[in-house]
């Protein structure tokens, strides 16, 4: 009789421990999942907003460059000989 009481007591304790771990796992998984979704959503929104700001800034810079027809990166007359060079030499007495 004493042996069966010990077995049932140990079995009851083991069952309570298993049930407690199961409930803890289930609740922890749900809380962790919900926390991960919130954190992931916030991170994705922040990344999306920063990429939108970068795209808007780049579009503004491109529009500013396209709107200014006088801004050039190269001299269009580079390499063209000065047609008045001989005249300058003739008319300038100090050279």
Secondary structure, 3 states (H helix, E strand, C coil): CHHHHHHHHHHHHHHHHHHHHHHHHHHHHHHHHHHHHHHHHHHHHHHHHHHHHHHHHHHHHHHHHHHCCCCCCCCCCCCCCCCCHHHHHHHCCCC
